[in-house]
Amino acid sequence: MLIDPTMREVLRHFYPKYLDSHTPTERQAKTVHHILNCKTGAYGMNVSKCGKCGHIQYHNNSCRDRACPMCQALSNEMWVDAQNENVLDIDYYHLVFTCPGELNPLIYCNQKELYSLFFHAVAETILELSEDPVHMGATPGFISIMHTWGSNPLLIFFKKIFNPFPLAKLP
């Protein structure tokens, strides 16, 4: 039994059995390969030597895969910090658009086309509602983020919107 396992340990333990009954996409298989080999020396290493005492330390290179939890945490944090530099000091509204679960197999098999369609439909909906004087009467600015996995590894498709303006007028 794994206690507080890393993603790499979970994949090492369960991925071979998963492959017995599932066929991952090329991108998914590549991501798993990257996570399994990240910081193991498979991608090379760097050697640091202290100029004073001569101590040598080896550093295994990371895979730099955007989905790898071992090597992307710092870059993700740096990206969020950079985005926060551009945030206005106003209230923001978090909107979530979720596709019905019945569409998941269709979306999974047609990701490029349906992700694009989903992004455009959500953007058009927000713009249409926002421009209506009953709601806001203005054109909002918003950031759209597509999520394809939940915190548990069940396939879900949803889009988060961070909108600095309310979609309904406040009294």
Secondary structure, DSSP 8 states (H G I E B T S, - for coil): --SS--HHHHHHHHHHHHHHH----HHHHHHHHHHHHTTTTTT-EEEEE-TTT--EEEEE-----TT-TTTSHHHHHHHHHHHHTT--SS--EEEEEE--GGGHHHHHHTHHHHHHHHHHHHHHHHHHHHHSTTTT-S----EEEEEEE-SSS-EEEEEEEEESS-SS---
